[in-house]
């Protein structure tokens, strides 16, 4: 049986809405999320982001930088929210009015 050369991991980052950057890296077994970020082109694509403070996830679930990655993992780098979702919903509800939103919307 041949020894595996490493594990393949995808690193994804969206610098702006509707933009996606993706890098596929090969790492040694036991590598961490931080190692995946360092091995990808993320640092060059987003020099303003501190890699030690960034929010990350694996397949949509929050992850730590010291968490080990597995074969075919998808490491996602999250942008900070520009607007609080609860506040945005409240503002949208206020603009649309009671009868046009949510449970109170009139059905055609």
Secondary structure, DSSP 8 states (H G I E B T S, - for coil): ------EEEEEEE-SSTT--EEEEEEE-TT-BHHHHHHHSSHHHH-TTS-TTT-EEEETTEEE-TTSB--TT-EEEEE---SS-HHHHHHHHHHHH-GGGSGGG----
